[in-house]
């Protein structure tokens, strides 16, 4: 999730930029014999030969076979072992299984089962004390400047985050606060209904796989855009329906979709506002339903387009 902040800054600087790990219906990519040897047959590339071994650009590493986002560049480090090393993964993207040798722990893509490498703990390379030793050939890389962000508020951010995480093309989703007057608000302060903030999500996505319009349509279908200052039993201005646009194109898309819904008879109250500073919420709010293992109580998808 930390890469969201990095990418967000990069986008602003360029004037426009994830599990999580729950992307579905991914197309399986054609593999070369060398890729098949590692990804399918669980082989290992020779140390020091992989293209990502000494590679440290900002971006996201994805599964070579299915495209699922696996690791962010922020969690990559040089272990000196000859293979790319990461001390963390995008939540839910990597699965650990006992290795056939009975000694090590294998790591595979949680979506397609493709072999990535092995994970080791207790080595002391980083404070997280974990090393994902990954074959370069098992991954592709998406540069940070090819990614984009979208910001939506639609009631409790737990539910919006959870359902957005399941959209193909979404790298990761971060819950937070936006639209208020106080800097760095806390959840407790936002709940007083005096700061002006909305509970919102900031979505990092790959525009080659999913468009902003698709995400905006999903937003309108996973919450009730006709309910003012609340969603279901969650009442208050922090639960309002609002789209925070970062470009004029995003604004035009939002207004177009609202017009379409109104033409269908929906009394849409969703506000469309220029994005201000997005403040990430406390860690315990992130990936809430993934961690809890349940489904949202006040968000579900209703087809409207």
C-alpha positions as CSV (number, residue, x, y, z in Angstrom):
1,X,0.0,0.0,0.0
2,X,2.9,2.3,0.6
3,X,3.6,2.4,-3.2
4,X,0.2,4.2,-3.6
5,X,1.7,7.3,-2.0
6,X,4.8,7.1,-4.1
7,X,2.8,6.7,-7.3
8,X,0.4,9.4,-6.3
9,X,3.3,11.9,-6.0
10,X,4.7,10.8,-9.3
11,X,1.4,11.4,-11.1
12,X,1.1,14.9,-9.6
13,X,4.6,15.7,-10.6
14,X,3.9,14.7,-14.1
15,X,0.6,16.6,-14.1
16,X,-1.4,13.8,-15.0
17,X,0.4,6.8,-11.1
18,X,-1.8,-3.9,-5.1
19,X,-4.4,-9.2,-2.6
20,X,-5.4,-6.9,-2.6
21,X,-4.1,-9.7,-4.7
22,X,-7.7,-10.7,-5.4
23,X,-7.8,-10.0,-9.2
24,X,-10.0,-12.4,-11.0
25,X,-10.5,-13.8,-14.6
26,X,-6.9,-13.0,-15.7
27,X,-5.8,-14.2,-19.1
28,X,-3.0,-16.8,-19.0
29,X,0.0,-15.7,-21.0
30,X,1.9,-17.9,-23.5
31,X,5.2,-19.0,-21.9
32,X,8.5,-19.6,-23.5
33,X,10.3,-22.9,-22.8
34,X,12.6,-21.2,-20.4
35,X,9.6,-19.6,-18.6
36,X,7.8,-22.9,-18.5
37,X,10.8,-24.6,-16.9
38,X,10.7,-22.2,-14.0
39,X,7.0,-21.2,-13.6
40,X,5.4,-24.6,-14.4
41,X,8.2,-27.2,-13.8
42,X,9.5,-25.3,-10.7
43,X,13.0,-24.9,-12.0
44,X,15.5,-22.2,-11.0
45,X,17.3,-19.6,-13.1
46,X,21.0,-19.3,-12.7
47,X,22.0,-16.8,-10.0
48,X,23.0,-13.4,-11.2
49,X,21.4,-13.9,-14.7
50,X,17.9,-12.5,-14.1
51,X,16.9,-9.2,-15.5
52,X,15.5,-7.9,-12.2
53,X,18.4,-9.0,-10.0
54,X,20.1,-5.5,-10.0
55,X,17.0,-3.6,-11.1
56,X,15.6,-0.9,-8.8
57,X,13.2,1.3,-10.7
58,X,9.9,2.4,-9.1
59,X,6.9,0.2,-10.0
60,X,5.1,-3.0,-9.5
61,X,6.2,-6.6,-10.2
62,X,3.5,-8.8,-11.6
63,X,3.2,-12.6,-12.3
64,X,4.6,-13.4,-15.7
65,X,1.9,-16.1,-16.3
66,X,-1.3,-14.3,-15.2
67,X,-0.4,-10.6,-14.6
68,X,-1.4,-10.6,-10.9
69,X,0.5,-7.8,-9.0
70,X,2.9,-9.5,-6.6
71,X,5.5,-7.1,-5.2
72,X,6.2,-3.3,-5.1
73,X,9.6,-1.8,-5.7
74,X,9.6,-0.3,-2.2
75,X,9.9,-3.8,-0.7
76,X,12.8,-4.9,-3.0
77,X,16.3,-5.1,-1.6
78,X,19.8,-6.5,-2.5
79,X,20.4,-9.6,-0.6
80,X,23.6,-10.5,-2.6
81,X,22.1,-14.0,-3.3
82,X,21.9,-13.5,-7.1
83,X,18.1,-13.4,-7.3
84,X,15.6,-10.5,-6.8
85,X,14.7,-10.2,-3.1
86,X,11.6,-8.7,-1.4
87,X,10.8,-8.5,2.3
88,X,7.1,-8.2,1.8
89,X,4.4,-9.0,-0.8
90,X,1.2,-7.3,-1.9
91,X,-1.3,-8.7,0.5
92,X,-2.9,-12.0,-0.6
93,X,-0.9,-12.2,-3.8
94,X,1.7,-14.8,-2.8
95,X,1.0,-18.3,-1.4
96,X,3.4,-20.3,0.7
97,X,3.5,-24.1,0.3
98,X,5.9,-26.8,1.6
99,X,8.6,-27.4,-0.9
100,X,9.1,-30.9,-2.4
101,X,12.5,-31.1,-0.8
102,X,10.8,-31.2,2.6
103,X,13.1,-28.4,3.9
104,X,12.3,-25.1,2.3
105,X,9.0,-23.1,1.8
106,X,8.0,-22.5,-1.8
107,X,6.2,-19.3,-2.9
108,X,3.7,-19.3,-5.8
109,X,1.3,-16.8,-7.3
110,X,-1.9,-17.1,-5.3
111,X,-3.9,-16.5,-8.5
112,X,-2.5,-19.0,-11.0
113,X,-0.1,-21.2,-8.8
114,X,2.9,-20.3,-10.9
115,X,6.3,-21.0,-9.2
116,X,8.1,-17.8,-8.0
117,X,10.9,-19.1,-5.8
118,X,11.3,-19.6,-2.0
119,X,10.8,-17.6,1.2
120,X,13.3,-17.4,4.1
121,X,12.9,-15.9,7.5
122,X,15.3,-15.0,10.3
123,X,18.2,-13.9,8.1
124,X,18.2,-10.3,9.4
125,X,18.6,-8.6,6.0
126,X,15.8,-6.0,6.8
127,X,13.7,-5.2,9.8
128,X,10.9,-7.4,8.5
129,X,13.4,-10.3,8.7
130,X,11.9,-12.0,5.6
131,X,13.4,-12.7,2.1
132,X,11.3,-13.7,-0.8
133,X,13.9,-15.1,-3.2
134,X,12.2,-14.8,-6.6
135,X,13.2,-15.8,-10.1
136,X,13.2,-12.8,-12.5
137,X,11.7,-15.0,-15.2
138,X,8.6,-15.5,-13.1
139,X,7.8,-11.8,-13.2
140,X,7.0,-8.8,-15.4
141,X,7.4,-5.2,-14.4
142,X,5.1,-2.2,-14.7
143,X,6.9,1.2,-14.3
144,X,5.3,3.6,-11.8
145,X,4.7,6.3,-14.4
146,X,2.4,3.8,-16.3
147,X,0.1,3.4,-13.4
148,X,-2.8,5.7,-12.4
149,X,-4.9,6.4,-9.3
150,X,-8.6,7.1,-8.7
151,X,-10.3,8.4,-5.6
152,X,-13.9,7.5,-4.6
153,X,-15.9,8.0,-1.4
154,X,-19.0,5.8,-1.0
155,X,-19.7,5.1,2.7
156,X,-17.6,3.0,5.0
157,X,-14.2,2.6,3.2
158,X,-13.9,-1.0,4.3
159,X,-16.6,-2.2,1.9
160,X,-15.6,0.0,-1.0
161,X,-12.0,-1.1,-0.6
162,X,-12.9,-4.8,-0.5
163,X,-15.1,-4.7,-3.7
164,X,-12.6,-2.5,-5.6
165,X,-9.8,-4.9,-4.8
166,X,-11.5,-7.6,-6.8
167,X,-11.5,-5.7,-10.1
168,X,-9.1,-6.9,-12.7
169,X,-6.4,-4.3,-13.4
170,X,-6.5,-2.9,-9.8
171,X,-3.0,-3.1,-8.2
172,X,-4.0,-2.1,-4.7
173,X,-6.6,-0.1,-2.7
174,X,-5.8,2.2,0.2
175,X,-8.4,3.5,2.7
176,X,-8.1,7.1,3.9
177,X,-9.6,10.5,4.3
178,X,-10.1,13.4,1.9
179,X,-12.1,16.6,1.4
180,X,-11.8,18.0,4.9
181,X,-10.0,21.0,6.5
182,X,-7.8,19.3,9.2
183,X,-4.3,18.0,8.2
184,X,-3.6,14.4,9.0
185,X,-6.9,13.6,10.6
186,X,-7.4,10.5,12.7
187,X,-10.4,8.1,12.5
188,X,-11.6,9.3,15.8
189,X,-11.5,13.0,14.7
190,X,-13.3,12.2,11.4
191,X,-16.0,10.3,13.3
192,X,-16.8,13.6,15.2
193,X,-18.3,14.8,11.9
194,X,-16.5,18.1,12.3
195,X,-13.4,17.8,10.1
196,X,-15.2,17.7,6.7
197,X,-13.5,14.6,5.6
198,X,-15.0,11.7,3.7
199,X,-14.0,8.1,4.2
200,X,-12.5,7.3,0.8
201,X,-10.3,4.9,-1.1
202,X,-7.4,5.6,-3.4
203,X,-7.0,3.0,-6.1
204,X,-3.8,2.2,-7.9
205,X,-4.5,0.6,-11.2
206,X,-3.0,-0.3,-14.6
207,X,-4.9,1.7,-17.3
208,X,-3.9,-1.0,-19.9
209,X,-6.1,-3.4,-18.0
210,X,-8.9,-1.3,-16.7
211,X,-10.2,2.2,-17.5
212,X,-11.2,5.0,-15.2
213,X,-14.7,4.8,-16.5
214,X,-14.9,1.1,-15.6
215,X,-13.8,1.9,-12.1
216,X,-16.3,4.7,-11.8
217,X,-19.1,2.5,-13.0
218,X,-18.2,-0.1,-10.4
219,X,-18.2,2.7,-7.8
220,X,-21.8,3.6,-8.7
221,X,-22.8,-0.1,-8.5
222,X,-21.2,-1.0,-5.2
223,X,-22.9,1.7,-3.1
224,X,-26.2,3.6,-3.2
225,X,-25.5,6.9,-5.0
226,X,-29.0,8.2,-4.1
227,X,-28.4,8.2,-0.3
228,X,-27.2,11.4,1.1
229,X,-24.7,11.6,4.0
230,X,-24.6,7.8,4.6
231,X,-24.7,4.3,3.3
232,X,-27.2,1.9,4.9
233,X,-26.9,2.2,8.7
234,X,-23.7,4.3,8.5
235,X,-24.9,7.9,8.7
236,X,-23.0,11.2,8.7
237,X,-21.1,13.4,6.2
238,X,-18.0,11.2,6.4
239,X,-20.1,8.5,4.7
240,X,-21.2,10.7,1.8
241,X,-21.1,9.7,-1.9
242,X,-18.4,11.7,-3.7
243,X,-15.9,11.4,-6.6
244,X,-12.7,13.2,-6.2
245,X,-11.3,13.9,-9.7
246,X,-7.6,14.5,-10.5
247,X,-8.0,15.5,-14.1
248,X,-10.6,17.1,-16.3
249,X,-11.1,13.8,-18.1
250,X,-12.0,12.1,-14.8
251,X,-14.5,14.9,-14.1
252,X,-16.1,14.6,-17.5
253,X,-16.4,10.9,-17.1
254,X,-18.0,11.2,-13.6
255,X,-20.5,13.8,-14.8
256,X,-21.4,11.7,-17.9
257,X,-22.1,8.6,-15.8
258,X,-24.2,10.6,-13.3
259,X,-26.2,12.0,-16.3
260,X,-26.8,8.4,-17.5
261,X,-28.0,7.3,-14.1
262,X,-30.4,10.2,-13.8
263,X,-31.7,9.4,-17.3
264,X,-32.6,6.0,-15.9
265,X,-34.5,7.5,-13.1
266,X,-31.9,7.4,-10.3
267,X,-31.9,10.5,-8.1
268,X,-28.1,10.6,-7.8
269,X,-26.7,12.8,-5.0
270,X,-23.0,12.0,-5.7
271,X,-20.8,15.0,-5.6
272,X,-17.9,15.6,-8.0
273,X,-15.1,17.5,-6.5
274,X,-11.5,18.3,-7.4
275,X,-9.2,16.1,-5.3
276,X,-7.3,17.6,-2.4
277,X,-4.8,15.9,-0.1
278,X,-5.6,12.2,0.6
279,X,-4.6,11.1,4.0
280,X,-4.1,7.3,4.4
281,X,-6.1,5.8,7.3
282,X,-4.6,3.9,10.2
283,X,-3.1,0.5,9.4
284,X,-5.9,-1.4,11.1
285,X,-8.3,0.0,8.5
286,X,-6.3,-1.4,5.5
287,X,-7.5,-4.6,3.9
288,X,-10.1,-4.9,6.6
289,X,-12.3,-7.6,5.2
290,X,-9.4,-9.5,3.8
291,X,-7.9,-9.7,7.3
292,X,-11.3,-10.4,8.9
293,X,-12.3,-13.1,6.3
294,X,-15.9,-11.8,5.9
295,X,-17.9,-9.8,3.4
296,X,-19.1,-6.1,3.7
297,X,-22.3,-5.5,5.7
298,X,-23.4,-2.4,3.9
299,X,-21.9,-2.8,0.3
300,X,-22.9,-5.1,-2.4
301,X,-23.0,-4.8,-6.2
302,X,-26.2,-3.8,-7.9
303,X,-26.2,-3.6,-11.7
304,X,-27.0,-0.1,-12.9
305,X,-25.3,0.3,-16.3
